[in-house]
Amino acid sequence: MKYSILFLMAALVLPVQADDLPWQSALNGSNRSVENKARDNYRHPQQTLQFFGISAGMTVVEIAPGGGWYSEILAPLLQDNGRYYAAHYSANGPGGYYRKSLGGYLQKLGENPGAYKSVIVTTLQPPEEVTIAPAGSADLVVAFRNVHSWLRADSGDQTLSAIYTALKPGGTFGVVQHRAKAGVDIESMKKSGYVTERQMMDMAEAAGFVLAGSSQINANPKDTADYAEGVWTLPPSLRLKDKDREKYIAIGESDRMTLKFIKPQS
C-alpha cells in the first residue's frame, strides 16, 4: 500500500460501534483497584475497545498485559461473552523482570478467581515462544503501550508475526502507544518510550497488516514528549518524584496514538 494512502487512512476517526457487552459491570467491578479506575480518564478503555470493534462472542488476545490494568476490564467483559487470552512473559525469560512481572500477574488472577476464572494465559517471549493463541482463532489482538519494549528487545518483527498468525483473516490488531513527534530516531524511541506513528505503521505494514483507521481518543496535546526521563516523567510513574511534580500532574498521562489494523482476507 502506498504511503499516501496510509496517511489518508490514518487521519480517519471511525465511529464508535454499539455492542451488547456488560460495560458498566466490567468498568465498575470490585476487582478493579481504585487507582486503576482513576486512570480511565486518561486511558478511555470503553471508547478504545469499541473503536477497535470489540463485541460479544469475540476471541480477544492482549499482548503483554503487565500488571493487568486492561485485564481487570477485559476478563469480566468477555467471561460470558467470548474468550480472552493474556499473552504474558515466559517464566524462563532472560531476566528477573520477566518472572517478577508474570508472577505478579498470576497472583492477581489467583486472588480473585471469580473475576479471572476464564482468563487463558499464554506465553509471548520471542524468539522461543510465540504462540499467543491458536492460529487463525482471534478476532481481535490488542497491545497497549508496549511497542517501545519490542524495539528495545529487537522483537517487533517476531511479535507482529505472532499477532498476524493468531488472527483470523479479516481480524483486527489494535494498538495504543506513547506517541513521539515525527522524525524521532529509533534509539530515542527506545530510550524515551515514545514511538512515531510512522514507525508503527511501517512495522505493521511489513508484517502484512493494512491500516484501517486512527483515533485521537487517547491524545494529550499537553504532552511535549521531550523529557530527560522519557514518558516515565509523567503520571503514573512520576520518575522525578517531587521534582516539578505538580507540573507533570497538570500535563497528565502521555499523548498516545490509537491505531487499528486489519489482517487481509487473503
C-alpha beads as a LAMMPS data file, in Angstrom:
LAMMPS data file: protein, C-alpha beads

266 atoms
265 bonds

1 atom types
1 bond types

-500.0 500.0 xlo xhi
-500.0 500.0 ylo yhi
-500.0 500.0 zlo zhi

Masses

1 110.0

Atoms # bond

1 1 1 0.000 0.000 0.000
2 1 1 1.301 3.442 -0.894
3 1 1 2.304 5.730 1.991
4 1 1 -0.012 8.488 0.753
5 1 1 -2.980 6.167 1.168
6 1 1 -1.758 5.087 4.593
7 1 1 -1.513 8.675 5.769
8 1 1 -5.009 9.390 4.472
9 1 1 -6.406 6.376 6.269
10 1 1 -4.529 7.299 9.451
11 1 1 -6.423 10.552 9.547
12 1 1 -9.754 8.757 9.763
13 1 1 -11.666 8.598 13.006
14 1 1 -14.055 5.700 12.808
15 1 1 -17.399 5.908 14.615
16 1 1 -17.821 4.099 17.905
17 1 1 -19.712 0.874 17.412
18 1 1 -22.621 -0.169 19.577
19 1 1 -22.288 -3.574 21.215
20 1 1 -24.025 -5.720 23.782
21 1 1 -21.190 -6.251 26.260
22 1 1 -21.652 -5.613 30.026
23 1 1 -19.640 -2.401 30.139
24 1 1 -20.917 -0.946 33.388
25 1 1 -20.295 -4.055 35.447
26 1 1 -16.856 -4.554 33.873
27 1 1 -15.760 -0.941 34.361
28 1 1 -17.105 -0.707 37.894
29 1 1 -16.299 -4.206 39.125
30 1 1 -14.923 -4.754 42.604
31 1 1 -11.892 -6.482 41.055
32 1 1 -10.698 -3.108 39.754
33 1 1 -8.422 -1.115 42.039
34 1 1 -9.317 2.458 42.943
35 1 1 -6.047 3.624 41.408
36 1 1 -6.784 1.895 38.110
37 1 1 -10.319 3.228 37.909
38 1 1 -8.952 6.745 38.417
39 1 1 -6.925 6.361 35.222
40 1 1 -9.952 5.741 32.993
41 1 1 -9.963 9.472 32.323
42 1 1 -6.631 9.070 30.522
43 1 1 -6.929 5.571 29.085
44 1 1 -10.572 5.619 27.910
45 1 1 -10.991 1.838 27.952
46 1 1 -14.557 1.590 26.685
47 1 1 -14.090 4.064 23.848
48 1 1 -10.765 2.490 22.893
49 1 1 -12.038 -1.082 22.796
50 1 1 -15.163 -0.040 20.922
51 1 1 -13.016 1.777 18.377
52 1 1 -11.167 -1.499 17.848
53 1 1 -14.551 -3.132 17.216
54 1 1 -14.898 -5.402 20.233
55 1 1 -18.231 -7.187 20.515
56 1 1 -19.843 -10.160 22.227
57 1 1 -18.624 -13.582 21.152
58 1 1 -15.156 -12.437 20.120
59 1 1 -11.866 -14.123 20.894
60 1 1 -9.537 -11.377 22.121
61 1 1 -5.800 -11.573 22.816
62 1 1 -3.939 -8.972 24.858
63 1 1 -0.194 -8.678 24.289
64 1 1 1.982 -8.314 27.408
65 1 1 -0.767 -7.451 29.914
66 1 1 1.791 -6.435 32.546
67 1 1 0.126 -5.894 35.901
68 1 1 -3.314 -6.441 34.412
69 1 1 -4.778 -2.938 34.030
70 1 1 -6.795 -3.950 30.985
71 1 1 -7.312 -7.480 32.285
72 1 1 -9.439 -6.009 35.057
73 1 1 -11.864 -4.930 32.336
74 1 1 -11.414 -7.497 29.569
75 1 1 -11.722 -10.576 31.777
76 1 1 -15.191 -9.804 33.190
77 1 1 -16.264 -8.184 29.928
78 1 1 -15.623 -11.405 27.994
79 1 1 -16.178 -14.008 30.709
80 1 1 -19.639 -14.960 29.461
81 1 1 -19.344 -13.168 26.135
82 1 1 -16.287 -14.520 24.369
83 1 1 -12.744 -15.680 25.087
84 1 1 -9.775 -13.752 26.492
85 1 1 -6.126 -14.750 26.085
86 1 1 -3.442 -12.918 28.047
87 1 1 -0.105 -13.373 26.259
88 1 1 2.353 -12.716 29.088
89 1 1 6.091 -13.198 29.569
90 1 1 7.755 -16.555 30.000
91 1 1 8.737 -17.834 33.434
92 1 1 12.014 -18.694 31.690
93 1 1 12.578 -15.211 30.302
94 1 1 16.101 -13.780 30.030
95 1 1 15.904 -11.657 33.183
96 1 1 14.329 -11.397 36.596
97 1 1 11.941 -8.690 35.419
98 1 1 10.017 -11.182 33.292
99 1 1 9.485 -13.656 36.129
100 1 1 8.520 -10.897 38.548
101 1 1 6.011 -9.422 36.103
102 1 1 4.468 -12.798 35.249
103 1 1 4.406 -13.827 38.901
104 1 1 2.591 -10.657 39.926
105 1 1 0.046 -11.162 37.173
106 1 1 -0.651 -14.780 38.093
107 1 1 -1.012 -13.796 41.720
108 1 1 -3.576 -11.185 40.697
109 1 1 -5.580 -13.807 38.838
110 1 1 -5.356 -16.252 41.712
111 1 1 -6.526 -13.750 44.310
112 1 1 -9.816 -13.155 42.505
113 1 1 -10.798 -16.370 40.721
114 1 1 -14.375 -15.196 40.251
115 1 1 -13.331 -12.296 38.061
116 1 1 -10.479 -14.058 36.275
117 1 1 -11.526 -17.704 36.090
118 1 1 -11.829 -17.683 32.308
119 1 1 -8.520 -15.925 31.518
120 1 1 -6.295 -18.120 29.355
121 1 1 -2.642 -17.248 29.991
122 1 1 -0.301 -17.915 27.074
123 1 1 3.343 -17.027 26.532
124 1 1 4.972 -14.473 24.273
125 1 1 8.750 -14.458 24.608
126 1 1 10.363 -14.209 21.170
127 1 1 12.059 -15.993 19.602
128 1 1 11.403 -19.172 21.588
129 1 1 7.723 -18.797 22.480
130 1 1 5.400 -17.053 20.045
131 1 1 2.093 -18.943 20.123
132 1 1 -0.247 -16.434 21.747
133 1 1 -3.453 -18.253 20.710
134 1 1 -4.351 -20.999 18.242
135 1 1 -3.536 -19.938 14.699
136 1 1 -6.402 -18.139 12.997
137 1 1 -8.562 -18.070 16.127
138 1 1 -8.510 -14.437 17.267
139 1 1 -10.961 -11.767 16.186
140 1 1 -9.027 -9.007 17.916
141 1 1 -5.481 -8.633 19.267
142 1 1 -4.660 -5.573 21.357
143 1 1 -1.364 -4.090 22.504
144 1 1 -1.255 -1.250 25.000
145 1 1 1.856 0.886 25.454
146 1 1 4.478 -1.789 24.863
147 1 1 5.749 -1.213 21.312
148 1 1 8.844 0.575 22.670
149 1 1 9.686 -2.651 24.530
150 1 1 9.571 -4.548 21.238
151 1 1 12.039 -2.066 19.794
152 1 1 14.357 -2.414 22.769
153 1 1 14.324 -6.202 22.521
154 1 1 14.536 -6.139 18.713
155 1 1 11.454 -8.365 18.727
156 1 1 8.997 -6.225 16.773
157 1 1 9.001 -8.412 13.667
158 1 1 8.527 -11.619 15.660
159 1 1 5.809 -10.119 17.853
160 1 1 3.852 -8.812 14.892
161 1 1 4.259 -12.154 13.128
162 1 1 2.802 -13.899 16.200
163 1 1 -0.130 -11.480 16.182
164 1 1 -0.706 -11.960 12.460
165 1 1 -0.664 -15.749 12.843
166 1 1 -3.156 -15.718 15.734
167 1 1 -5.674 -13.514 13.926
168 1 1 -8.409 -14.740 11.652
169 1 1 -8.374 -13.327 8.110
170 1 1 -10.181 -10.021 8.453
171 1 1 -9.282 -9.846 12.146
172 1 1 -8.188 -6.633 13.870
173 1 1 -4.956 -5.593 15.526
174 1 1 -5.442 -2.560 17.783
175 1 1 -2.515 -0.679 19.258
176 1 1 -2.206 2.189 21.720
177 1 1 1.292 3.612 22.145
178 1 1 3.017 6.688 23.556
179 1 1 3.376 8.945 20.505
180 1 1 6.692 10.521 19.526
181 1 1 6.989 13.607 17.369
182 1 1 7.553 12.897 13.681
183 1 1 11.182 12.331 12.739
184 1 1 12.409 10.936 16.059
185 1 1 15.060 8.236 15.572
186 1 1 14.814 4.637 16.757
187 1 1 17.341 4.981 19.571
188 1 1 15.384 7.899 21.003
189 1 1 12.209 5.827 20.802
190 1 1 13.844 3.020 22.766
191 1 1 15.102 5.413 25.424
192 1 1 12.024 7.605 25.777
193 1 1 9.192 5.099 25.383
194 1 1 7.613 7.289 22.693
195 1 1 7.249 5.795 19.186
196 1 1 6.347 7.641 15.998
197 1 1 3.158 6.758 14.160
198 1 1 5.240 6.298 11.013
199 1 1 7.389 3.673 12.741
200 1 1 4.355 1.782 13.987
201 1 1 2.673 1.864 10.586
202 1 1 5.828 0.742 8.791
203 1 1 6.287 -2.190 11.176
204 1 1 2.668 -3.287 10.873
205 1 1 2.633 -2.949 7.086
206 1 1 5.833 -5.004 6.815
207 1 1 4.083 -7.750 8.807
208 1 1 1.207 -7.781 6.317
209 1 1 -1.348 -5.583 8.081
210 1 1 -3.404 -2.839 6.453
211 1 1 -4.189 0.350 8.340
212 1 1 -7.953 0.717 8.803
213 1 1 -8.108 3.924 10.829
214 1 1 -6.840 6.004 13.703
215 1 1 -8.416 7.842 16.582
216 1 1 -7.471 10.694 18.890
217 1 1 -9.288 9.066 21.836
218 1 1 -6.031 8.856 23.785
219 1 1 -4.402 12.065 22.569
220 1 1 -2.983 14.615 25.010
221 1 1 -1.788 17.856 23.358
222 1 1 -0.214 18.985 26.654
223 1 1 2.433 16.279 26.361
224 1 1 5.600 17.590 24.703
225 1 1 7.230 14.125 24.665
226 1 1 10.713 15.551 25.239
227 1 1 11.612 14.721 28.841
228 1 1 15.045 13.577 30.013
229 1 1 13.433 10.617 31.787
230 1 1 11.146 9.846 28.881
231 1 1 7.482 9.041 29.232
232 1 1 8.080 7.855 32.788
233 1 1 8.440 11.500 33.807
234 1 1 4.651 11.793 33.562
235 1 1 1.958 10.100 35.641
236 1 1 1.534 7.419 36.701
237 1 1 5.289 6.793 37.054
238 1 1 6.404 10.319 38.042
239 1 1 10.015 9.158 37.975
240 1 1 11.315 12.527 39.187
241 1 1 9.214 12.097 42.349
242 1 1 8.710 15.510 43.962
243 1 1 10.686 17.494 41.380
244 1 1 8.175 19.542 39.340
245 1 1 5.531 17.057 40.442
246 1 1 2.593 19.423 40.091
247 1 1 3.752 20.443 36.620
248 1 1 3.716 16.858 35.378
249 1 1 0.456 16.024 37.102
250 1 1 -1.074 19.027 35.329
251 1 1 0.134 17.626 31.982
252 1 1 -1.393 14.262 32.748
253 1 1 -0.566 10.945 31.124
254 1 1 1.179 10.645 27.779
255 1 1 -0.087 11.562 24.346
256 1 1 -0.937 8.268 22.648
257 1 1 -1.635 7.086 19.140
258 1 1 -4.588 4.722 18.736
259 1 1 -4.308 2.741 15.508
260 1 1 -6.455 -0.001 14.036
261 1 1 -5.023 -2.505 11.568
262 1 1 -6.665 -5.369 9.677
263 1 1 -5.280 -8.733 8.591
264 1 1 -6.354 -9.010 4.947
265 1 1 -8.858 -11.692 3.968
266 1 1 -6.338 -13.177 1.558

Bonds

1 1 1 2
2 1 2 3
3 1 3 4
4 1 4 5
5 1 5 6
6 1 6 7
7 1 7 8
8 1 8 9
9 1 9 10
10 1 10 11
11 1 11 12
12 1 12 13
13 1 13 14
14 1 14 15
15 1 15 16
16 1 16 17
17 1 17 18
18 1 18 19
19 1 19 20
20 1 20 21
21 1 21 22
22 1 22 23
23 1 23 24
24 1 24 25
25 1 25 26
26 1 26 27
27 1 27 28
28 1 28 29
29 1 29 30
30 1 30 31
31 1 31 32
32 1 32 33
33 1 33 34
34 1 34 35
35 1 35 36
36 1 36 37
37 1 37 38
38 1 38 39
39 1 39 40
40 1 40 41
41 1 41 42
42 1 42 43
43 1 43 44
44 1 44 45
45 1 45 46
46 1 46 47
47 1 47 48
48 1 48 49
49 1 49 50
50 1 50 51
51 1 51 52
52 1 52 53
53 1 53 54
54 1 54 55
55 1 55 56
56 1 56 57
57 1 57 58
58 1 58 59
59 1 59 60
60 1 60 61
61 1 61 62
62 1 62 63
63 1 63 64
64 1 64 65
65 1 65 66
66 1 66 67
67 1 67 68
68 1 68 69
69 1 69 70
70 1 70 71
71 1 71 72
72 1 72 73
73 1 73 74
74 1 74 75
75 1 75 76
76 1 76 77
77 1 77 78
78 1 78 79
79 1 79 80
80 1 80 81
81 1 81 82
82 1 82 83
83 1 83 84
84 1 84 85
85 1 85 86
86 1 86 87
87 1 87 88
88 1 88 89
89 1 89 90
90 1 90 91
91 1 91 92
92 1 92 93
93 1 93 94
94 1 94 95
95 1 95 96
96 1 96 97
97 1 97 98
98 1 98 99
99 1 99 100
100 1 100 101
101 1 101 102
102 1 102 103
103 1 103 104
104 1 104 105
105 1 105 106
106 1 106 107
107 1 107 108
108 1 108 109
109 1 109 110
110 1 110 111
111 1 111 112
112 1 112 113
113 1 113 114
114 1 114 115
115 1 115 116
116 1 116 117
117 1 117 118
118 1 118 119
119 1 119 120
120 1 120 121
121 1 121 122
122 1 122 123
123 1 123 124
124 1 124 125
125 1 125 126
126 1 126 127
127 1 127 128
128 1 128 129
129 1 129 130
130 1 130 131
131 1 131 132
132 1 132 133
133 1 133 134
134 1 134 135
135 1 135 136
136 1 136 137
137 1 137 138
138 1 138 139
139 1 139 140
140 1 140 141
141 1 141 142
142 1 142 143
143 1 143 144
144 1 144 145
145 1 145 146
146 1 146 147
147 1 147 148
148 1 148 149
149 1 149 150
150 1 150 151
151 1 151 152
152 1 152 153
153 1 153 154
154 1 154 155
155 1 155 156
156 1 156 157
157 1 157 158
158 1 158 159
159 1 159 160
160 1 160 161
161 1 161 162
162 1 162 163
163 1 163 164
164 1 164 165
165 1 165 166
166 1 166 167
167 1 167 168
168 1 168 169
169 1 169 170
170 1 170 171
171 1 171 172
172 1 172 173
173 1 173 174
174 1 174 175
175 1 175 176
176 1 176 177
177 1 177 178
178 1 178 179
179 1 179 180
180 1 180 181
181 1 181 182
182 1 182 183
183 1 183 184
184 1 184 185
185 1 185 186
186 1 186 187
187 1 187 188
188 1 188 189
189 1 189 190
190 1 190 191
191 1 191 192
192 1 192 193
193 1 193 194
194 1 194 195
195 1 195 196
196 1 196 197
197 1 197 198
198 1 198 199
199 1 199 200
200 1 200 201
201 1 201 202
202 1 202 203
203 1 203 204
204 1 204 205
205 1 205 206
206 1 206 207
207 1 207 208
208 1 208 209
209 1 209 210
210 1 210 211
211 1 211 212
212 1 212 213
213 1 213 214
214 1 214 215
215 1 215 216
216 1 216 217
217 1 217 218
218 1 218 219
219 1 219 220
220 1 220 221
221 1 221 222
222 1 222 223
223 1 223 224
224 1 224 225
225 1 225 226
226 1 226 227
227 1 227 228
228 1 228 229
229 1 229 230
230 1 230 231
231 1 231 232
232 1 232 233
233 1 233 234
234 1 234 235
235 1 235 236
236 1 236 237
237 1 237 238
238 1 238 239
239 1 239 240
240 1 240 241
241 1 241 242
242 1 242 243
243 1 243 244
244 1 244 245
245 1 245 246
246 1 246 247
247 1 247 248
248 1 248 249
249 1 249 250
250 1 250 251
251 1 251 252
252 1 252 253
253 1 253 254
254 1 254 255
255 1 255 256
256 1 256 257
257 1 257 258
258 1 258 259
259 1 259 260
260 1 260 261
261 1 261 262
262 1 262 263
263 1 263 264
264 1 264 265
265 1 265 266
